[in-house]
Amino acid sequence: MTDTYDLLDTRSGNAVVVALDHGLNMGSVDGFKRPESTLRAVLAGDPDGVLVGPHFARRFADTLDSSGVDVLLTADAALFSARPGARTGEDIWTPAFSTSFLREFDPKGIKVALVFGRDDPRVFERNVAYVCELAEQLHDTDIPLVVEPVMWGRHVPDDRSTDPELVGNASRLAWEYGADVLKIPYTGDRETFEAIVDAAPVPVTILGGPSSGSPESMLDTVSAAVAAGARGPIIGRSIWQTPDPERVVTALGAVVHENAAPADAWQDAADGG
């Protein structure tokens, strides 16, 4: 397994990354309507990295630079409607930014989604081709390609989006197409997730999805995933759609880097460490 990426050059070899790229796909989403305020609240918890769009990185460069946080960039756009901020069941996906433009920001990773279950095989074909193209363009650089294989299409029922067989197959396809790091759903139990992690020759992180509404529940999930071999979370809404993003990020750091029990990490974060 390749562990030489700057992103994972931490005291534990793991990383807490906060996903803040939702404006590319959802517009002005709840909890993120004031982007700089949300960014500052997240950074106050001292994450290892943030995942953003390149123009977000450009607009808030001073804030990001002064924090010292690692910056990962999202390369594509995946929307569910042509109407701003809506979800009407459409499948709109496209490469959004050139690799040369993304590399100007010296990112610690470039992320792209790989969406399974689509109606239109031509869109899926373009998606696969783009993942492979990015992998070739980033080959022999120090920028890892983070691939997020997800079951968002209509042909995968919602209740199977974390199915171990589907996640395992999707993960295999993703690194076969060139992923250096995987961002995958947690399957719901340690045994099935550990099997996927053990089979992958690249680092595995977990995604968040819609906010669970309970930071404690999310911390339990991250703790179980890390115990199964995950290298940490790349999570957004379950952090910044809470009343106290700083506390959530601080608690995640204790779970991911110090193997703290989730309940203790949550309480210590409230007590100031």
MARVEXLUM-423199 format. One record per residue (C-alpha): x, y, z; residue in three letters. Coordinates in steps of 0.001 Angstrom, whole numbers, plus 500000, padded with zeros to 6 digits. Layout:
<node x="X" y="Y" z="Z" type="ALA"/>
...
END
This chain:
<node x="500000" y="500000" z="500000" type="MET"/>
<node x="501327" y="503436" z="499082" type="THR"/>
<node x="501511" y="505642" z="502185" type="ASP"/>
<node x="503818" y="508389" z="500946" type="THR"/>
<node x="501141" y="510979" z="500214" type="TYR"/>
<node x="501388" y="514261" z="502111" type="ASP"/>
<node x="497729" y="513917" z="503072" type="LEU"/>
<node x="498498" y="510865" z="505216" type="LEU"/>
<node x="501765" y="512230" z="506614" type="ASP"/>
<node x="500270" y="512744" z="510063" type="THR"/>
<node x="501106" y="511551" z="513561" type="ARG"/>
<node x="498880" y="508503" z="513120" type="SER"/>
<node x="499131" y="507966" z="509380" type="GLY"/>
<node x="495421" y="508773" z="509162" type="ASN"/>
<node x="493619" y="511989" z="508239" type="ALA"/>
<node x="490458" y="513899" z="509047" type="VAL"/>
<node x="489262" y="515629" z="505877" type="VAL"/>
<node x="486195" y="517845" z="505837" type="VAL"/>
<node x="484296" y="517861" z="502550" type="ALA"/>
<node x="483292" y="521403" z="501585" type="LEU"/>
<node x="482731" y="520851" z="497863" type="ASP"/>
<node x="478934" y="520609" z="498063" type="HIS"/>
<node x="478425" y="524016" z="496466" type="GLY"/>
<node x="479548" y="522475" z="493180" type="LEU"/>
<node x="476569" y="520129" z="493192" type="ASN"/>
<node x="473945" y="521466" z="495586" type="MET"/>
<node x="474346" y="525225" z="495506" type="GLY"/>
<node x="473661" y="527109" z="498740" type="SER"/>
<node x="472866" y="524147" z="500964" type="VAL"/>
<node x="471722" y="524381" z="504583" type="ASP"/>
<node x="474656" y="524800" z="506929" type="GLY"/>
<node x="476811" y="526161" z="504121" type="PHE"/>
<node x="474990" y="529295" z="503023" type="LYS"/>
<node x="477796" y="531511" z="504344" type="ARG"/>
<node x="480843" y="529677" z="502988" type="PRO"/>
<node x="483598" y="531617" z="504725" type="GLU"/>
<node x="481847" y="531392" z="508083" type="SER"/>
<node x="481427" y="527620" z="507679" type="THR"/>
<node x="485024" y="527252" z="506567" type="LEU"/>
<node x="486300" y="529129" z="509616" type="ARG"/>
<node x="484141" y="527050" z="511963" type="ALA"/>
<node x="485540" y="523858" z="510441" type="VAL"/>
<node x="489139" y="525069" z="510538" type="LEU"/>
<node x="488797" y="525957" z="514215" type="ALA"/>
<node x="488628" y="522212" z="514912" type="GLY"/>
<node x="492036" y="521678" z="513242" type="ASP"/>
<node x="491267" y="519138" z="510508" type="PRO"/>
<node x="494082" y="517644" z="508480" type="ASP"/>
<node x="492479" y="518554" z="505180" type="GLY"/>
<node x="489527" y="520096" z="503407" type="VAL"/>
<node x="488005" y="519044" z="500101" type="LEU"/>
<node x="486814" y="522037" z="498050" type="VAL"/>
<node x="486285" y="523228" z="494508" type="GLY"/>
<node x="489185" y="525112" z="492903" type="PRO"/>
<node x="487369" y="528429" z="492802" type="HIS"/>
<node x="486460" y="528034" z="496468" type="PHE"/>
<node x="490176" y="527513" z="497095" type="ALA"/>
<node x="490931" y="530622" z="495054" type="ARG"/>
<node x="488357" y="532845" z="496760" type="ARG"/>
<node x="489351" y="531805" z="500271" type="PHE"/>
<node x="493059" y="531288" z="499657" type="ALA"/>
<node x="494175" y="533566" z="502494" type="ASP"/>
<node x="492034" y="531761" z="505054" type="THR"/>
<node x="493194" y="528357" z="503852" type="LEU"/>
<node x="496851" y="529364" z="503667" type="ASP"/>
<node x="496896" y="530849" z="507143" type="SER"/>
<node x="495390" y="527687" z="508636" type="SER"/>
<node x="498034" y="525375" z="507202" type="GLY"/>
<node x="495359" y="522827" z="506278" type="VAL"/>
<node x="495911" y="520459" z="503357" type="ASP"/>
<node x="493674" y="521294" z="500401" type="VAL"/>
<node x="492147" y="518625" z="498159" type="LEU"/>
<node x="490215" y="519617" z="495046" type="LEU"/>
<node x="487132" y="518196" z="493361" type="THR"/>
<node x="487467" y="517834" z="489610" type="ALA"/>
<node x="483920" y="517075" z="488462" type="ASP"/>
<node x="480332" y="518211" z="488892" type="ALA"/>
<node x="477504" y="515788" z="489649" type="ALA"/>
<node x="474049" y="517307" z="489861" type="LEU"/>
<node x="470592" y="515809" z="490262" type="PHE"/>
<node x="468658" y="518549" z="488502" type="SER"/>
<node x="469081" y="521324" z="485968" type="ALA"/>
<node x="467167" y="523540" z="488406" type="ARG"/>
<node x="469510" y="525169" z="490934" type="PRO"/>
<node x="469498" y="523467" z="494310" type="GLY"/>
<node x="466839" y="520908" z="493351" type="ALA"/>
<node x="466813" y="517111" z="493231" type="ARG"/>
<node x="464482" y="516043" z="490427" type="THR"/>
<node x="466079" y="512724" z="489577" type="GLY"/>
<node x="468167" y="513930" z="486651" type="GLU"/>
<node x="471692" y="512631" z="486219" type="ASP"/>
<node x="473980" y="515466" z="485186" type="ILE"/>
<node x="477671" y="514709" z="485405" type="TRP"/>
<node x="480653" y="516289" z="483707" type="THR"/>
<node x="484354" y="516904" z="484144" type="PRO"/>
<node x="484439" y="520487" z="485366" type="ALA"/>
<node x="488053" y="521663" z="485489" type="PHE"/>
<node x="491195" y="520891" z="483546" type="SER"/>
<node x="493936" y="518963" z="485283" type="THR"/>
<node x="496434" y="521707" z="484530" type="SER"/>
<node x="494199" y="524270" z="486250" type="PHE"/>
<node x="493726" y="522047" z="489297" type="LEU"/>
<node x="497465" y="521484" z="489581" type="ARG"/>
<node x="498071" y="525232" z="489810" type="GLU"/>
<node x="496750" y="525048" z="493383" type="PHE"/>
<node x="499297" y="522409" z="494442" type="ASP"/>
<node x="496555" y="520208" z="495930" type="PRO"/>
<node x="497223" y="517279" z="498238" type="LYS"/>
<node x="494705" y="515248" z="496274" type="GLY"/>
<node x="492230" y="515480" z="493401" type="ILE"/>
<node x="488847" y="513813" z="493833" type="LYS"/>
<node x="486380" y="512506" z="491272" type="VAL"/>
<node x="483157" y="510549" z="491673" type="ALA"/>
<node x="482543" y="507205" z="489943" type="LEU"/>
<node x="478779" y="506794" z="489891" type="VAL"/>
<node x="477221" y="503364" z="489482" type="PHE"/>
<node x="473612" y="502496" z="488658" type="GLY"/>
<node x="473054" y="505159" z="486010" type="ARG"/>
<node x="470274" y="505056" z="483437" type="ASP"/>
<node x="472464" y="506252" z="480581" type="ASP"/>
<node x="475448" y="503980" z="479890" type="PRO"/>
<node x="477036" y="506759" z="477839" type="ARG"/>
<node x="477306" y="508965" z="480912" type="VAL"/>
<node x="478869" y="506082" z="482833" type="PHE"/>
<node x="481260" y="505474" z="479947" type="GLU"/>
<node x="482363" y="509133" z="480096" type="ARG"/>
<node x="482764" y="508866" z="483847" type="ASN"/>
<node x="485006" y="505803" z="483598" type="VAL"/>
<node x="487038" y="507392" z="480822" type="ALA"/>
<node x="487554" y="510543" z="482888" type="TYR"/>
<node x="488743" y="508594" z="485937" type="VAL"/>
<node x="491249" y="506749" z="483752" type="CYS"/>
<node x="492347" y="509982" z="482087" type="GLU"/>
<node x="492921" y="511710" z="485419" type="LEU"/>
<node x="494884" y="508732" z="486678" type="ALA"/>
<node x="497191" y="508920" z="483677" type="GLU"/>
<node x="497616" y="512685" z="484005" type="GLN"/>
<node x="498479" y="512437" z="487708" type="LEU"/>
<node x="500767" y="509450" z="487283" type="HIS"/>
<node x="504328" y="510266" z="488394" type="ASP"/>
<node x="503143" y="513315" z="490330" type="THR"/>
<node x="502855" y="513519" z="494100" type="ASP"/>
<node x="499113" y="514237" z="493811" type="ILE"/>
<node x="496945" y="511215" z="494633" type="PRO"/>
<node x="493749" y="510610" z="492712" type="LEU"/>
<node x="490905" y="510124" z="495178" type="VAL"/>
<node x="488030" y="508203" z="493609" type="VAL"/>
<node x="484599" y="508099" z="495223" type="GLU"/>
<node x="482701" y="505047" z="493910" type="PRO"/>
<node x="479060" y="505550" z="494836" type="VAL"/>
<node x="475717" y="503919" z="494085" type="MET"/>
<node x="473726" y="507050" z="493237" type="TRP"/>
<node x="472012" y="505827" z="490080" type="GLY"/>
<node x="468400" y="504676" z="489859" type="ARG"/>
<node x="469410" y="501096" z="489169" type="HIS"/>
<node x="470789" y="500690" z="492692" type="VAL"/>
<node x="468066" y="500897" z="495363" type="PRO"/>
<node x="468834" y="503248" z="498247" type="ASP"/>
<node x="468829" y="500366" z="500703" type="ASP"/>
<node x="471714" y="498737" z="498794" type="ARG"/>
<node x="473976" y="501799" z="498585" type="SER"/>
<node x="476196" y="500349" z="501329" type="THR"/>
<node x="475780" y="496703" z="500354" type="ASP"/>
<node x="479163" y="495003" z="500971" type="PRO"/>
<node x="479137" y="493166" z="497646" type="GLU"/>
<node x="478395" y="496316" z="495672" type="LEU"/>
<node x="480866" y="498444" z="497638" type="VAL"/>
<node x="483540" y="495782" z="497258" type="GLY"/>
<node x="483053" y="495512" z="493499" type="ASN"/>
<node x="482875" y="499284" z="493066" type="ALA"/>
<node x="486062" y="499721" z="495078" type="SER"/>
<node x="487872" y="497143" z="492952" type="ARG"/>
<node x="486788" y="498875" z="489759" type="LEU"/>
<node x="487869" y="502254" z="491115" type="ALA"/>
<node x="491441" y="501285" z="491879" type="TRP"/>
<node x="491688" y="499231" z="488686" type="GLU"/>
<node x="490839" y="502466" z="486840" type="TYR"/>
<node x="493604" y="504299" z="488694" type="GLY"/>
<node x="492467" y="505417" z="492146" type="ALA"/>
<node x="495323" y="506109" z="494560" type="ASP"/>
<node x="492923" y="506623" z="497468" type="VAL"/>
<node x="489354" y="505344" z="497820" type="LEU"/>
<node x="486488" y="507285" z="499392" type="LYS"/>
<node x="483784" y="504686" z="499960" type="ILE"/>
<node x="480625" y="504093" z="501998" type="PRO"/>
<node x="480933" y="502252" z="505287" type="TYR"/>
<node x="479144" y="498933" z="504912" type="THR"/>
<node x="477615" y="498986" z="508377" type="GLY"/>
<node x="479737" y="496393" z="510119" type="ASP"/>
<node x="483420" y="495898" z="510757" type="ARG"/>
<node x="483788" y="492403" z="509282" type="GLU"/>
<node x="482499" y="493199" z="505805" type="THR"/>
<node x="484259" y="496569" z="505676" type="PHE"/>
<node x="487565" y="495122" z="506844" type="GLU"/>
<node x="487457" y="492598" z="504006" type="ALA"/>
<node x="487155" y="495436" z="501476" type="ILE"/>
<node x="489985" y="497402" z="503091" type="VAL"/>
<node x="492240" y="494345" z="503233" type="ASP"/>
<node x="491650" y="493611" z="499551" type="ALA"/>
<node x="492489" y="497136" z="498411" type="ALA"/>
<node x="496124" y="497935" z="497527" type="PRO"/>
<node x="495445" y="501639" z="498170" type="VAL"/>
<node x="494392" y="503617" z="501269" type="PRO"/>
<node x="490671" y="503616" z="502048" type="VAL"/>
<node x="488693" y="506498" z="503550" type="THR"/>
<node x="484981" y="506684" z="504263" type="ILE"/>
<node x="482433" y="509121" z="502919" type="LEU"/>
<node x="479638" y="510686" z="504915" type="GLY"/>
<node x="476541" y="511221" z="502785" type="GLY"/>
<node x="473507" y="513024" z="504209" type="PRO"/>
<node x="473849" y="514270" z="507770" type="SER"/>
<node x="472926" y="511582" z="510270" type="SER"/>
<node x="471641" y="514268" z="512637" type="GLY"/>
<node x="473757" y="512772" z="515413" type="SER"/>
<node x="477467" y="513589" z="515745" type="PRO"/>
<node x="477805" y="510759" z="518246" type="GLU"/>
<node x="476459" y="508244" z="515720" type="SER"/>
<node x="478821" y="509537" z="513058" type="MET"/>
<node x="481776" y="509254" z="515481" type="LEU"/>
<node x="480804" y="505641" z="516204" type="ASP"/>
<node x="480813" y="504891" z="512471" type="THR"/>
<node x="484189" y="506523" z="511919" type="VAL"/>
<node x="485657" y="504710" z="514913" type="SER"/>
<node x="484445" y="501345" z="513596" type="ALA"/>
<node x="485781" y="502103" z="510111" type="ALA"/>
<node x="489211" y="503118" z="511424" type="VAL"/>
<node x="489318" y="499970" z="513559" type="ALA"/>
<node x="488673" y="498037" z="510335" type="ALA"/>
<node x="491604" y="499724" z="508609" type="GLY"/>
<node x="490197" y="502921" z="507113" type="ALA"/>
<node x="492582" y="505842" z="507129" type="ARG"/>
<node x="489943" y="508334" z="508242" type="GLY"/>
<node x="486866" y="510143" z="506946" type="PRO"/>
<node x="486202" y="512570" z="504125" type="ILE"/>
<node x="482924" y="513853" z="505531" type="ILE"/>
<node x="480965" y="517071" z="505101" type="GLY"/>
<node x="477328" y="517466" z="506070" type="ARG"/>
<node x="477561" y="515413" z="509269" type="SER"/>
<node x="480091" y="518027" z="510405" type="ILE"/>
<node x="478929" y="521423" z="509196" type="TRP"/>
<node x="475190" y="520782" z="509418" type="GLN"/>
<node x="475581" y="520479" z="513185" type="THR"/>
<node x="475352" y="523361" z="515679" type="PRO"/>
<node x="479073" y="523084" z="516522" type="ASP"/>
<node x="481338" y="522038" z="513619" type="PRO"/>
<node x="484462" y="522890" z="515603" type="GLU"/>
<node x="483544" y="520392" z="518305" type="ARG"/>
<node x="482754" y="517678" z="515764" type="VAL"/>
<node x="486086" y="518108" z="513961" type="VAL"/>
<node x="487986" y="518140" z="517257" type="THR"/>
<node x="486280" y="514920" z="518342" type="ALA"/>
<node x="487004" y="513306" z="514985" type="LEU"/>
<node x="490681" y="514119" z="515429" type="GLY"/>
<node x="490749" y="512280" z="518749" type="ALA"/>
<node x="488971" y="509235" z="517296" type="VAL"/>
<node x="491058" y="509070" z="514130" type="VAL"/>
<node x="494495" y="509939" z="515504" type="HIS"/>
<node x="494355" y="508792" z="519130" type="GLU"/>
<node x="491933" y="505869" z="518930" type="ASN"/>
<node x="489775" y="507623" z="521508" type="ALA"/>
<node x="486407" y="506161" z="522380" type="ALA"/>
<node x="483749" y="508188" z="520546" type="PRO"/>
<node x="481842" y="509131" z="523704" type="ALA"/>
<node x="485045" y="510288" z="525425" type="ASP"/>
<node x="486167" y="512223" z="522343" type="ALA"/>
<node x="482799" y="513959" z="522131" type="TRP"/>
<node x="482835" y="514957" z="525790" type="GLN"/>
<node x="486493" y="516036" z="525750" type="ASP"/>
<node x="485810" y="518235" z="522716" type="ALA"/>
<node x="483068" y="519988" z="524691" type="ALA"/>
<node x="485430" y="520429" z="527637" type="ASP"/>
<node x="488127" y="521969" z="525474" type="GLY"/>
<node x="490381" y="518965" z="525044" type="GLY"/>
END
